[in-house]
Every structure is written in C-alpha cells, then in structure tokens.
Amino acid sequence: DAESVAWLERFLVDYSGTVVAITHDRYFLDNAAGWILELDRGEGIPWEGNYTSWLEQKDARLQQEASQESARQKTIEKELEWVRKNPKGRQAKSKARMARFEELQNTEHQKRNET
C-alpha cells in the first residue's frame, strides 16, 4: 500500500547502508536511490544519483558506444576494401595493414543483452 511505500522511502533516505532493491516502481527509485550500480556485460557501472539521472547518463553512454562501434565498423570496411585491392608491390605496408585489419576483426564488440 502507499503508506508502507512512503515509510520505506523515508527509512531508506536516512539509512546509511547498502540496499539491493528490485522494483519496477520508478517513482520509488527516484525518491529512495542515492547510488545505482548497473551490471552491464559483466561489469559494474556505478552512478551517484537517482533513477531519472541514471537513465539520462545511460542514454548518453549508449549513444557514445554506438558512435564508437559505427566508427569501428567503418574502419573495418575501409581496411577490407584496401585488403581486397592489395597492391602486390607494397609488401611491407600490406603486412601492416593486414595485421591492423585482423586486429579490428578480432576485437569483438560485446553486444548489450537487453531484457
């Protein structure tokens, strides 16, 4: 009931310890959370603030990640195009470019598991 939730919010605001809360109540999280620890792809990402501010920074972080992945894919495409043309007379540079291409290919972009 609303009275119990209000009591719990007041209690948590004054509580100095750590609480693991699992809830779908965004209003409750906005009022009670001072820190949020996001678990993403095997890493913990701490955030000081309430749920709304966490959502805003998460959106900005995901946009930056998408931009970086897009740039990586464009670089892979350019390297692949160069590898396909592969001028035979430039073996030293060719080996370096091949190594770079293989490095980019082997660096996997770990996809988010959104549930």
ZAGU-391444 format. One line per field, with one value per residue (C-alpha): residue number from 1; residue in three letters; y, z, x. Coordinates in steps of 0.02 Angstrom, whole numbers, plus 50000, padded with zeros to 5 digits. Each point is the difference from the previous one (the first is absolute). Layout:
BEGIN
zapa <- NUM,... $
miro <- ALA,... $
y <- Y,... $
z <- Z,... $
x <- X,... $
***
This chain:
BEGIN
zapa <- 1,2,3,4,5,6,7,8,9,10,11,12,13,14,15,16,17,18,19,20,21,22,23,24,25,26,27,28,29,30,31,32,33,34,35,36,37,38,39,40,41,42,43,44,45,46,47,48,49,50,51,52,53,54,55,56,57,58,59,60,61,62,63,64,65,66,67,68,69,70,71,72,73,74,75,76,77,78,79,80,81,82,83,84,85,86,87,88,89,90,91,92,93,94,95,96,97,98,99,100,101,102,103,104,105,106,107,108,109,110,111,112,113,114,115 $
miro <- ASP,ALA,GLU,SER,VAL,ALA,TRP,LEU,GLU,ARG,PHE,LEU,VAL,ASP,TYR,SER,GLY,THR,VAL,VAL,ALA,ILE,THR,HIS,ASP,ARG,TYR,PHE,LEU,ASP,ASN,ALA,ALA,GLY,TRP,ILE,LEU,GLU,LEU,ASP,ARG,GLY,GLU,GLY,ILE,PRO,TRP,GLU,GLY,ASN,TYR,THR,SER,TRP,LEU,GLU,GLN,LYS,ASP,ALA,ARG,LEU,GLN,GLN,GLU,ALA,SER,GLN,GLU,SER,ALA,ARG,GLN,LYS,THR,ILE,GLU,LYS,GLU,LEU,GLU,TRP,VAL,ARG,LYS,ASN,PRO,LYS,GLY,ARG,GLN,ALA,LYS,SER,LYS,ALA,ARG,MET,ALA,ARG,PHE,GLU,GLU,LEU,GLN,ASN,THR,GLU,HIS,GLN,LYS,ARG,ASN,GLU,THR $
y <- 50000,50181,50031,49857,50057,50177,49933,49895,50149,50106,49858,49972,50186,49999,49827,50008,49820,49912,49933,49893,50048,49911,50098,50069,50153,50142,50129,49898,49987,50186,50036,49865,49969,50104,49881,49876,49859,49942,49827,50002,49869,49934,50170,50107,50182,50108,50158,50126,50068,49944,49893,50142,50069,49823,49976,50163,49956,49822,50067,50115,49855,49885,50133,50020,49811,49992,50139,49911,49836,50087,50077,49829,49920,50137,49972,49813,50031,50116,49875,49858,50101,50035,49816,49948,50118,49953,50075,49863,50121,50068,49845,50085,50117,49859,49892,50144,50036,49816,49992,50153,49926,49835,50093,50097,49841,49907,50141,49951,50131,49922,50027,50054,49871,50100,49909 $
z <- 50000,49976,50186,50014,49846,50069,50166,49909,49894,50157,50085,49852,49982,50178,49989,49978,49944,49833,49938,49848,49936,49862,49945,49850,50098,49921,50117,50149,49924,49966,50181,50086,49895,50026,49905,49862,49947,49823,49954,49815,49899,50154,50069,50139,49954,50153,49990,50137,49983,49984,49868,49883,49996,49974,49850,49924,50019,49939,49841,49971,50032,49880,49864,50023,49991,49841,49923,50043,49929,49841,49979,50030,49867,49874,50033,49975,49835,49938,50050,49917,49840,50006,50036,49848,49887,50084,49890,49985,49983,50176,50106,50161,50008,49945,50149,50121,49928,50005,50183,50037,49909,50095,50164,49964,49948,50156,50116,50033,50047,50143,49968,50139,50065,50021,50090 $
x <- 50000,50052,50026,50125,50095,50010,50067,50130,50055,50025,50094,50117,50039,50068,50081,50189,50026,49981,49835,49967,49829,49909,49849,49908,49944,50098,49926,50063,50174,50005,49957,50103,50157,50156,50116,49962,50114,49963,50063,50038,50095,50089,50050,49928,49970,49967,49895,49970,49825,49821,49919,49954,50177,50067,49886,50063,50184,49968,49920,50150,50121,49907,50001,50189,50024,49895,50103,50163,49936,49944,50173,50080,49888,50044,50185,49977,49910,50140,50134,49905,49986,50188,50037,49897,50098,50166,50135,50131,50146,49982,50026,50061,49852,49887,50052,49971,49828,49955,50052,49893,49851,50017,50014,49839,49911,50054,49945,49822,49875,49904,49817,49883,49880,49841,49861 $
***
